Amino acid sequence: MSAPAVLPRSSAQARGRRAVRMRIGVEVVGRVGSLVALTALLVLAATAGALADGVPAGDATVTATYER
């Protein structure tokens, strides 16, 4: 008994598989972009918190005077 011949793929099947790969790729890029955006927001929040805290970096001294 001989092996069955391989049937050629139809163009519709090829397009369907390509569309699935494209959707998966877009989803991965979207998830990575979300993680990058979240990381950037956390860095900005930490920076704003450090600025609002008033504690200088290192051993520097901060003196604030207010005139009335």
mmCIF file as Biopython writes it, N, C-alpha, C and O atoms, coordinates in Angstrom:
data_model
#
loop_
_atom_site.group_PDB
_atom_site.id
_atom_site.type_symbol
_atom_site.label_atom_id
_atom_site.label_alt_id
_atom_site.label_comp_id
_atom_site.label_asym_id
_atom_site.label_entity_id
_atom_site.label_seq_id
_atom_site.pdbx_PDB_ins_code
_atom_site.Cartn_x
_atom_site.Cartn_y
_atom_site.Cartn_z
_atom_site.occupancy
_atom_site.B_iso_or_equiv
_atom_site.auth_seq_id
_atom_site.auth_asym_id
_atom_site.pdbx_PDB_model_num
ATOM 1   N N  . MET A ? 1  ? 0.842  -1.175 0.000  1.0 0.0 1  A 1 
ATOM 2   C CA . MET A ? 1  ? 0.000  0.000  0.000  1.0 0.0 1  A 1 
ATOM 3   C C  . MET A ? 1  ? 0.889  1.242  0.000  1.0 0.0 1  A 1 
ATOM 4   O O  . MET A ? 1  ? 1.827  1.336  0.792  1.0 0.0 1  A 1 
ATOM 5   N N  . SER A ? 2  ? 0.608  2.157  -0.852 1.0 0.0 2  A 1 
ATOM 6   C CA . SER A ? 2  ? 1.427  3.361  -0.951 1.0 0.0 2  A 1 
ATOM 7   C C  . SER A ? 2  ? 0.914  4.441  -0.002 1.0 0.0 2  A 1 
ATOM 8   O O  . SER A ? 2  ? -0.247 4.430  0.407  1.0 0.0 2  A 1 
ATOM 9   N N  . ALA A ? 3  ? 1.802  5.369  0.337  1.0 0.0 3  A 1 
ATOM 10  C CA . ALA A ? 3  ? 1.436  6.454  1.239  1.0 0.0 3  A 1 
ATOM 11  C C  . ALA A ? 3  ? 0.494  7.412  0.533  1.0 0.0 3  A 1 
ATOM 12  O O  . ALA A ? 3  ? 0.622  7.647  -0.668 1.0 0.0 3  A 1 
ATOM 13  N N  . PRO A ? 4  ? -0.455 7.965  1.282  1.0 0.0 4  A 1 
ATOM 14  C CA . PRO A ? 4  ? -1.386 8.910  0.662  1.0 0.0 4  A 1 
ATOM 15  C C  . PRO A ? 4  ? -0.674 10.187 0.241  1.0 0.0 4  A 1 
ATOM 16  O O  . PRO A ? 4  ? 0.291  10.605 0.881  1.0 0.0 4  A 1 
ATOM 17  N N  . ALA A ? 5  ? -1.133 10.785 -0.799 1.0 0.0 5  A 1 
ATOM 18  C CA . ALA A ? 5  ? -0.551 12.035 -1.285 1.0 0.0 5  A 1 
ATOM 19  C C  . ALA A ? 5  ? -0.945 13.172 -0.352 1.0 0.0 5  A 1 
ATOM 20  O O  . ALA A ? 5  ? -2.046 13.188 0.200  1.0 0.0 5  A 1 
ATOM 21  N N  . VAL A ? 6  ? -0.051 14.100 -0.189 1.0 0.0 6  A 1 
ATOM 22  C CA . VAL A ? 6  ? -0.336 15.266 0.648  1.0 0.0 6  A 1 
ATOM 23  C C  . VAL A ? 6  ? -1.163 16.239 -0.165 1.0 0.0 6  A 1 
ATOM 24  O O  . VAL A ? 6  ? -0.795 16.621 -1.276 1.0 0.0 6  A 1 
ATOM 25  N N  . LEU A ? 7  ? -2.278 16.629 0.406  1.0 0.0 7  A 1 
ATOM 26  C CA . LEU A ? 7  ? -3.149 17.570 -0.285 1.0 0.0 7  A 1 
ATOM 27  C C  . LEU A ? 7  ? -2.597 18.983 -0.128 1.0 0.0 7  A 1 
ATOM 28  O O  . LEU A ? 7  ? -2.160 19.348 0.963  1.0 0.0 7  A 1 
ATOM 29  N N  . PRO A ? 8  ? -2.605 19.774 -1.175 1.0 0.0 8  A 1 
ATOM 30  C CA . PRO A ? 8  ? -2.130 21.154 -1.054 1.0 0.0 8  A 1 
ATOM 31  C C  . PRO A ? 8  ? -3.088 21.968 -0.186 1.0 0.0 8  A 1 
ATOM 32  O O  . PRO A ? 8  ? -4.296 21.733 -0.188 1.0 0.0 8  A 1 
ATOM 33  N N  . ARG A ? 9  ? -2.547 22.900 0.534  1.0 0.0 9  A 1 
ATOM 34  C CA . ARG A ? 9  ? -3.377 23.787 1.360  1.0 0.0 9  A 1 
ATOM 35  C C  . ARG A ? 9  ? -4.133 24.752 0.463  1.0 0.0 9  A 1 
ATOM 36  O O  . ARG A ? 9  ? -3.637 25.199 -0.571 1.0 0.0 9  A 1 
ATOM 37  N N  . SER A ? 10 ? -5.327 25.051 0.884  1.0 0.0 10 A 1 
ATOM 38  C CA . SER A ? 10 ? -6.069 26.062 0.139  1.0 0.0 10 A 1 
ATOM 39  C C  . SER A ? 10 ? -5.630 27.445 0.612  1.0 0.0 10 A 1 
ATOM 40  O O  . SER A ? 10 ? -5.079 27.581 1.704  1.0 0.0 10 A 1 
ATOM 41  N N  . SER A ? 11 ? -5.863 28.430 -0.173 1.0 0.0 11 A 1 
ATOM 42  C CA . SER A ? 11 ? -5.451 29.785 0.206  1.0 0.0 11 A 1 
ATOM 43  C C  . SER A ? 11 ? -6.251 30.286 1.405  1.0 0.0 11 A 1 
ATOM 44  O O  . SER A ? 11 ? -5.764 31.111 2.177  1.0 0.0 11 A 1 
ATOM 45  N N  . ALA A ? 12 ? -7.481 29.788 1.564  1.0 0.0 12 A 1 
ATOM 46  C CA . ALA A ? 12 ? -8.291 30.195 2.711  1.0 0.0 12 A 1 
ATOM 47  C C  . ALA A ? 12 ? -7.675 29.676 4.008  1.0 0.0 12 A 1 
ATOM 48  O O  . ALA A ? 12 ? -7.662 30.387 5.013  1.0 0.0 12 A 1 
ATOM 49  N N  . GLN A ? 13 ? -7.164 28.444 3.995  1.0 0.0 13 A 1 
ATOM 50  C CA . GLN A ? 13 ? -6.514 27.901 5.187  1.0 0.0 13 A 1 
ATOM 51  C C  . GLN A ? 13 ? -5.248 28.679 5.511  1.0 0.0 13 A 1 
ATOM 52  O O  . GLN A ? 13 ? -4.975 28.979 6.674  1.0 0.0 13 A 1 
ATOM 53  N N  . ALA A ? 14 ? -4.489 29.000 4.499  1.0 0.0 14 A 1 
ATOM 54  C CA . ALA A ? 14 ? -3.255 29.754 4.708  1.0 0.0 14 A 1 
ATOM 55  C C  . ALA A ? 14 ? -3.555 31.131 5.281  1.0 0.0 14 A 1 
ATOM 56  O O  . ALA A ? 14 ? -2.861 31.592 6.187  1.0 0.0 14 A 1 
ATOM 57  N N  . ARG A ? 15 ? -4.591 31.795 4.755  1.0 0.0 15 A 1 
ATOM 58  C CA . ARG A ? 15 ? -4.973 33.115 5.271  1.0 0.0 15 A 1 
ATOM 59  C C  . ARG A ? 15 ? -5.451 33.019 6.711  1.0 0.0 15 A 1 
ATOM 60  O O  . ARG A ? 15 ? -5.158 33.891 7.529  1.0 0.0 15 A 1 
ATOM 61  N N  . GLY A ? 16 ? -6.184 31.962 7.017  1.0 0.0 16 A 1 
ATOM 62  C CA . GLY A ? 16 ? -6.685 31.778 8.386  1.0 0.0 16 A 1 
ATOM 63  C C  . GLY A ? 16 ? -5.551 31.597 9.377  1.0 0.0 16 A 1 
ATOM 64  O O  . GLY A ? 16 ? -5.560 32.180 10.461 1.0 0.0 16 A 1 
ATOM 65  N N  . ARG A ? 17 ? -4.570 30.782 8.997  1.0 0.0 17 A 1 
ATOM 66  C CA . ARG A ? 17 ? -3.430 30.569 9.889  1.0 0.0 17 A 1 
ATOM 67  C C  . ARG A ? 17 ? -2.616 31.844 10.046 1.0 0.0 17 A 1 
ATOM 68  O O  . ARG A ? 17 ? -2.141 32.156 11.138 1.0 0.0 17 A 1 
ATOM 69  N N  . ARG A ? 18 ? -2.462 32.569 8.966  1.0 0.0 18 A 1 
ATOM 70  C CA . ARG A ? 18 ? -1.730 33.833 9.021  1.0 0.0 18 A 1 
ATOM 71  C C  . ARG A ? 18 ? -2.458 34.832 9.920  1.0 0.0 18 A 1 
ATOM 72  O O  . ARG A ? 18 ? -1.825 35.569 10.677 1.0 0.0 18 A 1 
ATOM 73  N N  . ALA A ? 19 ? -3.783 34.856 9.835  1.0 0.0 19 A 1 
ATOM 74  C CA . ALA A ? 19 ? -4.567 35.772 10.666 1.0 0.0 19 A 1 
ATOM 75  C C  . ALA A ? 19 ? -4.428 35.420 12.145 1.0 0.0 19 A 1 
ATOM 76  O O  . ALA A ? 19 ? -4.352 36.307 12.995 1.0 0.0 19 A 1 
ATOM 77  N N  . VAL A ? 20 ? -4.394 34.131 12.446 1.0 0.0 20 A 1 
ATOM 78  C CA . VAL A ? 20 ? -4.236 33.702 13.837 1.0 0.0 20 A 1 
ATOM 79  C C  . VAL A ? 20 ? -2.870 34.133 14.356 1.0 0.0 20 A 1 
ATOM 80  O O  . VAL A ? 20 ? -2.762 34.650 15.468 1.0 0.0 20 A 1 
ATOM 81  N N  . ARG A ? 21 ? -1.819 33.922 13.551 1.0 0.0 21 A 1 
ATOM 82  C CA . ARG A ? 21 ? -0.478 34.339 13.973 1.0 0.0 21 A 1 
ATOM 83  C C  . ARG A ? 21 ? -0.417 35.849 14.169 1.0 0.0 21 A 1 
ATOM 84  O O  . ARG A ? 21 ? 0.233  36.335 15.094 1.0 0.0 21 A 1 
ATOM 85  N N  . MET A ? 22 ? -1.090 36.582 13.301 1.0 0.0 22 A 1 
ATOM 86  C CA . MET A ? 22 ? -1.094 38.043 13.405 1.0 0.0 22 A 1 
ATOM 87  C C  . MET A ? 22 ? -1.797 38.481 14.688 1.0 0.0 22 A 1 
ATOM 88  O O  . MET A ? 22 ? -1.313 39.371 15.387 1.0 0.0 22 A 1 
ATOM 89  N N  . ARG A ? 23 ? -2.934 37.862 15.001 1.0 0.0 23 A 1 
ATOM 90  C CA . ARG A ? 23 ? -3.656 38.208 16.232 1.0 0.0 23 A 1 
ATOM 91  C C  . ARG A ? 23 ? -2.813 37.917 17.471 1.0 0.0 23 A 1 
ATOM 92  O O  . ARG A ? 23 ? -2.780 38.711 18.411 1.0 0.0 23 A 1 
ATOM 93  N N  . ILE A ? 24 ? -2.134 36.777 17.462 1.0 0.0 24 A 1 
ATOM 94  C CA . ILE A ? 24 ? -1.283 36.430 18.596 1.0 0.0 24 A 1 
ATOM 95  C C  . ILE A ? 24 ? -0.148 37.445 18.728 1.0 0.0 24 A 1 
ATOM 96  O O  . ILE A ? 24 ? 0.175  37.873 19.836 1.0 0.0 24 A 1 
ATOM 97  N N  . GLY A ? 25 ? 0.454  37.827 17.610 1.0 0.0 25 A 1 
ATOM 98  C CA . GLY A ? 25 ? 1.530  38.819 17.643 1.0 0.0 25 A 1 
ATOM 99  C C  . GLY A ? 25 ? 1.065  40.161 18.173 1.0 0.0 25 A 1 
ATOM 100 O O  . GLY A ? 25 ? 1.760  40.791 18.971 1.0 0.0 25 A 1 
ATOM 101 N N  . VAL A ? 26 ? -0.098 40.601 17.738 1.0 0.0 26 A 1 
ATOM 102 C CA . VAL A ? 26 ? -0.632 41.888 18.206 1.0 0.0 26 A 1 
ATOM 103 C C  . VAL A ? 26 ? -0.939 41.818 19.698 1.0 0.0 26 A 1 
ATOM 104 O O  . VAL A ? 26 ? -0.713 42.786 20.424 1.0 0.0 26 A 1 
ATOM 105 N N  . GLU A ? 27 ? -1.453 40.680 20.160 1.0 0.0 27 A 1 
ATOM 106 C CA . GLU A ? 27 ? -1.751 40.527 21.586 1.0 0.0 27 A 1 
ATOM 107 C C  . GLU A ? 27 ? -0.480 40.570 22.423 1.0 0.0 27 A 1 
ATOM 108 O O  . GLU A ? 27 ? -0.461 41.192 23.485 1.0 0.0 27 A 1 
ATOM 109 N N  . VAL A ? 28 ? 0.575  39.921 21.961 1.0 0.0 28 A 1 
ATOM 110 C CA . VAL A ? 28 ? 1.845  39.926 22.688 1.0 0.0 28 A 1 
ATOM 111 C C  . VAL A ? 28 ? 2.411  41.345 22.747 1.0 0.0 28 A 1 
ATOM 112 O O  . VAL A ? 28 ? 2.862  41.790 23.802 1.0 0.0 28 A 1 
ATOM 113 N N  . VAL A ? 29 ? 2.389  42.046 21.631 1.0 0.0 29 A 1 
ATOM 114 C CA . VAL A ? 29 ? 2.891  43.429 21.606 1.0 0.0 29 A 1 
ATOM 115 C C  . VAL A ? 29 ? 2.067  44.307 22.546 1.0 0.0 29 A 1 
ATOM 116 O O  . VAL A ? 29 ? 2.619  45.162 23.238 1.0 0.0 29 A 1 
ATOM 117 N N  . GLY A ? 30 ? 0.766  44.103 22.574 1.0 0.0 30 A 1 
ATOM 118 C CA . GLY A ? 30 ? -0.092 44.878 23.468 1.0 0.0 30 A 1 
ATOM 119 C C  . GLY A ? 30 ? 0.218  44.627 24.929 1.0 0.0 30 A 1 
ATOM 120 O O  . GLY A ? 30 ? 0.249  45.559 25.732 1.0 0.0 30 A 1 
ATOM 121 N N  . ARG A ? 31 ? 0.448  43.362 25.277 1.0 0.0 31 A 1 
ATOM 122 C CA . ARG A ? 31 ? 0.764  43.034 26.678 1.0 0.0 31 A 1 
ATOM 123 C C  . ARG A ? 31 ? 2.123  43.612 27.082 1.0 0.0 31 A 1 
ATOM 124 O O  . ARG A ? 31 ? 2.267  44.140 28.185 1.0 0.0 31 A 1 
ATOM 125 N N  . VAL A ? 32 ? 3.097  43.518 26.214 1.0 0.0 32 A 1 
ATOM 126 C CA . VAL A ? 32 ? 4.420  44.094 26.516 1.0 0.0 32 A 1 
ATOM 127 C C  . VAL A ? 32 ? 4.306  45.608 26.654 1.0 0.0 32 A 1 
ATOM 128 O O  . VAL A ? 32 ? 4.911  46.196 27.551 1.0 0.0 32 A 1 
ATOM 129 N N  . GLY A ? 33 ? 3.534  46.243 25.772 1.0 0.0 33 A 1 
ATOM 130 C CA . GLY A ? 33 ? 3.329  47.686 25.867 1.0 0.0 33 A 1 
ATOM 131 C C  . GLY A ? 33 ? 2.661  48.087 27.167 1.0 0.0 33 A 1 
ATOM 132 O O  . GLY A ? 33 ? 3.003  49.116 27.749 1.0 0.0 33 A 1 
ATOM 133 N N  . SER A ? 34 ? 1.707  47.280 27.631 1.0 0.0 34 A 1 
ATOM 134 C CA . SER A ? 34 ? 1.051  47.568 28.907 1.0 0.0 34 A 1 
ATOM 135 C C  . SER A ? 34 ? 2.040  47.482 30.058 1.0 0.0 34 A 1 
ATOM 136 O O  . SER A ? 34 ? 2.013  48.314 30.966 1.0 0.0 34 A 1 
ATOM 137 N N  . LEU A ? 35 ? 2.913  46.481 30.027 1.0 0.0 35 A 1 
ATOM 138 C CA . LEU A ? 35 ? 3.912  46.347 31.089 1.0 0.0 35 A 1 
ATOM 139 C C  . LEU A ? 35 ? 4.900  47.519 31.073 1.0 0.0 35 A 1 
ATOM 140 O O  . LEU A ? 35 ? 5.303  48.005 32.130 1.0 0.0 35 A 1 
ATOM 141 N N  . VAL A ? 36 ? 5.282  47.963 29.900 1.0 0.0 36 A 1 
ATOM 142 C CA . VAL A ? 36 ? 6.207  49.105 29.793 1.0 0.0 36 A 1 
ATOM 143 C C  . VAL A ? 36 ? 5.532  50.368 30.321 1.0 0.0 36 A 1 
ATOM 144 O O  . VAL A ? 36 ? 6.159  51.153 31.032 1.0 0.0 36 A 1 
ATOM 145 N N  . ALA A ? 37 ? 4.265  50.570 29.980 1.0 0.0 37 A 1 
ATOM 146 C CA . ALA A ? 37 ? 3.542  51.749 30.455 1.0 0.0 37 A 1 
ATOM 147 C C  . ALA A ? 37 ? 3.384  51.714 31.975 1.0 0.0 37 A 1 
ATOM 148 O O  . ALA A ? 37 ? 3.545  52.741 32.634 1.0 0.0 37 A 1 
ATOM 149 N N  . LEU A ? 38 ? 3.071  50.547 32.538 1.0 0.0 38 A 1 
ATOM 150 C CA . LEU A ? 38 ? 2.933  50.422 33.985 1.0 0.0 38 A 1 
ATOM 151 C C  . LEU A ? 38 ? 4.258  50.710 34.683 1.0 0.0 38 A 1 
ATOM 152 O O  . LEU A ? 38 ? 4.290  51.395 35.706 1.0 0.0 38 A 1 
ATOM 153 N N  . THR A ? 39 ? 5.335  50.194 34.137 1.0 0.0 39 A 1 
ATOM 154 C CA . THR A ? 39 ? 6.658  50.442 34.720 1.0 0.0 39 A 1 
ATOM 155 C C  . THR A ? 39 ? 7.001  51.924 34.679 1.0 0.0 39 A 1 
ATOM 156 O O  . THR A ? 39 ? 7.529  52.467 35.649 1.0 0.0 39 A 1 
ATOM 157 N N  . ALA A ? 40 ? 6.709  52.575 33.571 1.0 0.0 40 A 1 
ATOM 158 C CA . ALA A ? 40 ? 6.985  54.009 33.462 1.0 0.0 40 A 1 
ATOM 159 C C  . ALA A ? 40 ? 6.168  54.807 34.477 1.0 0.0 40 A 1 
ATOM 160 O O  . ALA A ? 40 ? 6.680  55.751 35.079 1.0 0.0 40 A 1 
ATOM 161 N N  . LEU A ? 41 ? 4.912  54.437 34.668 1.0 0.0 41 A 1 
ATOM 162 C CA . LEU A ? 41 ? 4.082  55.139 35.652 1.0 0.0 41 A 1 
ATOM 163 C C  . LEU A ? 41 ? 4.600  54.930 37.070 1.0 0.0 41 A 1 
ATOM 164 O O  . LEU A ? 41 ? 4.564  55.853 37.884 1.0 0.0 41 A 1 
ATOM 165 N N  . LEU A ? 42 ? 5.080  53.727 37.373 1.0 0.0 42 A 1 
ATOM 166 C CA . LEU A ? 42 ? 5.636  53.481 38.697 1.0 0.0 42 A 1 
ATOM 167 C C  . LEU A ? 42 ? 6.907  54.297 38.928 1.0 0.0 42 A 1 
ATOM 168 O O  . LEU A ? 42 ? 7.127  54.802 40.029 1.0 0.0 42 A 1 
ATOM 169 N N  . VAL A ? 43 ? 7.731  54.426 37.912 1.0 0.0 43 A 1 
ATOM 170 C CA . VAL A ? 43 ? 8.944  55.241 38.037 1.0 0.0 43 A 1 
ATOM 171 C C  . VAL A ? 43 ? 8.574  56.705 38.252 1.0 0.0 43 A 1 
ATOM 172 O O  . VAL A ? 43 ? 9.177  57.380 39.086 1.0 0.0 43 A 1 
ATOM 173 N N  . LEU A ? 44 ? 7.591  57.199 37.509 1.0 0.0 44 A 1 
ATOM 174 C CA . LEU A ? 44 ? 7.157  58.587 37.700 1.0 0.0 44 A 1 
ATOM 175 C C  . LEU A ? 44 ? 6.570  58.807 39.087 1.0 0.0 44 A 1 
ATOM 176 O O  . LEU A ? 44 ? 6.814  59.843 39.706 1.0 0.0 44 A 1 
ATOM 177 N N  . ALA A ? 45 ? 5.804  57.852 39.575 1.0 0.0 45 A 1 
ATOM 178 C CA . ALA A ? 45 ? 5.219  57.976 40.910 1.0 0.0 45 A 1 
ATOM 179 C C  . ALA A ? 45 ? 6.308  57.980 41.980 1.0 0.0 45 A 1 
ATOM 180 O O  . ALA A ? 45 ? 6.240  58.756 42.933 1.0 0.0 45 A 1 
ATOM 181 N N  . ALA A ? 46 ? 7.295  57.130 41.827 1.0 0.0 46 A 1 
ATOM 182 C CA . ALA A ? 46 ? 8.399  57.102 42.796 1.0 0.0 46 A 1 
ATOM 183 C C  . ALA A ? 46 ? 9.183  58.407 42.763 1.0 0.0 46 A 1 
ATOM 184 O O  . ALA A ? 46 ? 9.593  58.910 43.809 1.0 0.0 46 A 1 
ATOM 185 N N  . THR A ? 47 ? 9.393  58.951 41.589 1.0 0.0 47 A 1 
ATOM 186 C CA . THR A ? 47 ? 10.114 60.218 41.463 1.0 0.0 47 A 1 
ATOM 187 C C  . THR A ? 47 ? 9.320  61.356 42.097 1.0 0.0 47 A 1 
ATOM 188 O O  . THR A ? 47 ? 9.874  62.179 42.827 1.0 0.0 47 A 1 
ATOM 189 N N  . ALA A ? 48 ? 8.028  61.397 41.815 1.0 0.0 48 A 1 
ATOM 190 C CA . ALA A ? 48 ? 7.183  62.442 42.403 1.0 0.0 48 A 1 
ATOM 191 C C  . ALA A ? 48 ? 7.136  62.302 43.923 1.0 0.0 48 A 1 
ATOM 192 O O  . ALA A ? 48 ? 7.145  63.302 44.640 1.0 0.0 48 A 1 
ATOM 193 N N  . GLY A ? 49 ? 7.086  61.072 44.412 1.0 0.0 49 A 1 
ATOM 194 C CA . GLY A ? 49 ? 7.076  60.858 45.857 1.0 0.0 49 A 1 
ATOM 195 C C  . GLY A ? 49 ? 8.370  61.316 46.502 1.0 0.0 49 A 1 
ATOM 196 O O  . GLY A ? 49 ? 8.352  61.910 47.580 1.0 0.0 49 A 1 
ATOM 197 N N  . ALA A ? 50 ? 9.488  61.047 45.857 1.0 0.0 50 A 1 
ATOM 198 C CA . ALA A ? 50 ? 10.776 61.480 46.397 1.0 0.0 50 A 1 
ATOM 199 C C  . ALA A ? 50 ? 10.897 63.000 46.381 1.0 0.0 50 A 1 
ATOM 200 O O  . ALA A ? 50 ? 11.457 63.590 47.305 1.0 0.0 50 A 1 
ATOM 201 N N  . LEU A ? 51 ? 10.375 63.632 45.336 1.0 0.0 51 A 1 
ATOM 202 C CA . LEU A ? 51 ? 10.421 65.099 45.277 1.0 0.0 51 A 1 
ATOM 203 C C  . LEU A ? 51 ? 9.522  65.719 46.338 1.0 0.0 51 A 1 
ATOM 204 O O  . LEU A ? 51 ? 9.896  66.720 46.948 1.0 0.0 51 A 1 
ATOM 205 N N  . ALA A ? 52 ? 8.365  65.154 46.568 1.0 0.0 52 A 1 
ATOM 206 C CA . ALA A ? 52 ? 7.422  65.701 47.540 1.0 0.0 52 A 1 
ATOM 207 C C  . ALA A ? 52 ? 7.887  65.442 48.967 1.0 0.0 52 A 1 
ATOM 208 O O  . ALA A ? 52 ? 7.536  66.187 49.882 1.0 0.0 52 A 1 
ATOM 209 N N  . ASP A ? 53 ? 8.671  64.393 49.158 1.0 0.0 53 A 1 
ATOM 210 C CA . ASP A ? 53 ? 9.153  64.036 50.490 1.0 0.0 53 A 1 
ATOM 211 C C  . ASP A ? 53 ? 10.111 65.088 51.022 1.0 0.0 53 A 1 
ATOM 212 O O  . ASP A ? 53 ? 10.122 65.357 52.223 1.0 0.0 53 A 1 
ATOM 213 N N  . GLY A ? 54 ? 10.907 65.683 50.162 1.0 0.0 54 A 1 
ATOM 214 C CA . GLY A ? 54 ? 11.833 66.721 50.575 1.0 0.0 54 A 1 
ATOM 215 C C  . GLY A ? 54 ? 13.156 66.194 51.075 1.0 0.0 54 A 1 
ATOM 216 O O  . GLY A ? 54 ? 14.001 66.978 51.508 1.0 0.0 54 A 1 
ATOM 217 N N  . VAL A ? 55 ? 13.361 64.900 51.031 1.0 0.0 55 A 1 
ATOM 218 C CA . VAL A ? 55 ? 14.639 64.339 51.477 1.0 0.0 55 A 1 
ATOM 219 C C  . VAL A ? 55 ? 15.590 64.351 50.295 1.0 0.0 55 A 1 
ATOM 220 O O  . VAL A ? 55 ? 15.301 63.731 49.272 1.0 0.0 55 A 1 
ATOM 221 N N  . PRO A ? 56 ? 16.711 65.039 50.411 1.0 0.0 56 A 1 
ATOM 222 C CA . PRO A ? 56 ? 17.639 65.097 49.292 1.0 0.0 56 A 1 
ATOM 223 C C  . PRO A ? 56 ? 18.386 63.777 49.125 1.0 0.0 56 A 1 
ATOM 224 O O  . PRO A ? 56 ? 18.500 62.987 50.062 1.0 0.0 56 A 1 
ATOM 225 N N  . ALA A ? 57 ? 18.874 63.564 47.953 1.0 0.0 57 A 1 
ATOM 226 C CA . ALA A ? 57 ? 19.681 62.381 47.683 1.0 0.0 57 A 1 
ATOM 227 C C  . ALA A ? 57 ? 21.079 62.602 48.231 1.0 0.0 57 A 1 
ATOM 228 O O  . ALA A ? 57 ? 21.632 63.694 48.100 1.0 0.0 57 A 1 
ATOM 229 N N  . GLY A ? 58 ? 21.643 61.599 48.829 1.0 0.0 58 A 1 
ATOM 230 C CA . GLY A ? 58 ? 22.998 61.718 49.359 1.0 0.0 58 A 1 
ATOM 231 C C  . GLY A ? 58 ? 23.008 62.363 50.734 1.0 0.0 58 A 1 
ATOM 232 O O  . GLY A ? 58 ? 22.041 62.252 51.487 1.0 0.0 58 A 1 
ATOM 233 N N  . ASP A ? 59 ? 24.103 63.038 51.058 1.0 0.0 59 A 1 
ATOM 234 C CA . ASP A ? 59 ? 24.268 63.653 52.382 1.0 0.0 59 A 1 
ATOM 235 C C  . ASP A ? 59 ? 24.051 65.158 52.346 1.0 0.0 59 A 1 
ATOM 236 O O  . ASP A ? 59 ? 24.522 65.854 53.245 1.0 0.0 59 A 1 
ATOM 237 N N  . ALA A ? 60 ? 23.369 65.681 51.358 1.0 0.0 60 A 1 
ATOM 238 C CA . ALA A ? 60 ? 23.160 67.121 51.233 1.0 0.0 60 A 1 
ATOM 239 C C  . ALA A ? 60 ? 22.170 67.596 52.305 1.0 0.0 60 A 1 
ATOM 240 O O  . ALA A ? 60 ? 21.333 66.827 52.776 1.0 0.0 60 A 1 
ATOM 241 N N  . THR A ? 61 ? 22.278 68.844 52.670 1.0 0.0 61 A 1 
ATOM 242 C CA . THR A ? 61 ? 21.387 69.450 53.661 1.0 0.0 61 A 1 
ATOM 243 C C  . THR A ? 61 ? 20.488 70.456 52.951 1.0 0.0 61 A 1 
ATOM 244 O O  . THR A ? 61 ? 20.942 71.240 52.118 1.0 0.0 61 A 1 
ATOM 245 N N  . VAL A ? 62 ? 19.227 70.418 53.294 1.0 0.0 62 A 1 
ATOM 246 C CA . VAL A ? 62 ? 18.278 71.351 52.702 1.0 0.0 62 A 1 
ATOM 247 C C  . VAL A ? 62 ? 17.797 72.281 53.798 1.0 0.0 62 A 1 
ATOM 248 O O  . VAL A ? 62 ? 17.384 71.837 54.869 1.0 0.0 62 A 1 
ATOM 249 N N  . THR A ? 63 ? 17.856 73.596 53.517 1.0 0.0 63 A 1 
ATOM 250 C CA . THR A ? 63 ? 17.376 74.592 54.474 1.0 0.0 63 A 1 
ATOM 251 C C  . THR A ? 63 ? 16.308 75.423 53.781 1.0 0.0 63 A 1 
ATOM 252 O O  . THR A ? 63 ? 16.529 75.964 52.698 1.0 0.0 63 A 1 
ATOM 253 N N  . ALA A ? 64 ? 15.159 75.515 54.415 1.0 0.0 64 A 1 
ATOM 254 C CA . ALA A ? 64 ? 14.067 76.315 53.843 1.0 0.0 64 A 1 
ATOM 255 C C  . ALA A ? 64 ? 13.720 77.423 54.823 1.0 0.0 64 A 1 
ATOM 256 O O  . ALA A ? 64 ? 13.506 77.162 56.007 1.0 0.0 64 A 1 
ATOM 257 N N  . THR A ? 65 ? 13.662 78.653 54.339 1.0 0.0 65 A 1 
ATOM 258 C CA . THR A ? 65 ? 13.280 79.788 55.195 1.0 0.0 65 A 1 
ATOM 259 C C  . THR A ? 65 ? 12.060 80.446 54.578 1.0 0.0 65 A 1 
ATOM 260 O O  . THR A ? 65 ? 11.936 80.560 53.359 1.0 0.0 65 A 1 
ATOM 261 N N  . TYR A ? 66 ? 11.177 80.868 55.442 1.0 0.0 66 A 1 
ATOM 262 C CA . TYR A ? 66 ? 9.954  81.519 54.990 1.0 0.0 66 A 1 
ATOM 263 C C  . TYR A ? 66 ? 9.868  82.888 55.630 1.0 0.0 66 A 1 
ATOM 264 O O  . TYR A ? 66 ? 10.013 83.013 56.846 1.0 0.0 66 A 1 
ATOM 265 N N  . GLU A ? 67 ? 9.636  83.910 54.837 1.0 0.0 67 A 1 
ATOM 266 C CA . GLU A ? 67 ? 9.502  85.257 55.353 1.0 0.0 67 A 1 
ATOM 267 C C  . GLU A ? 67 ? 8.023  85.586 55.487 1.0 0.0 67 A 1 
ATOM 268 O O  . GLU A ? 67 ? 7.197  85.202 54.659 1.0 0.0 67 A 1 
ATOM 269 N N  . ARG A ? 68 ? 7.722  86.301 56.543 1.0 0.0 68 A 1 
ATOM 270 C CA . ARG A ? 68 ? 6.326  86.712 56.739 1.0 0.0 68 A 1 
ATOM 271 C C  . ARG A ? 68 ? 6.198  88.194 56.546 1.0 0.0 68 A 1 
ATOM 272 O O  . ARG A ? 68 ? 5.101  88.740 56.668 1.0 0.0 68 A 1 
#
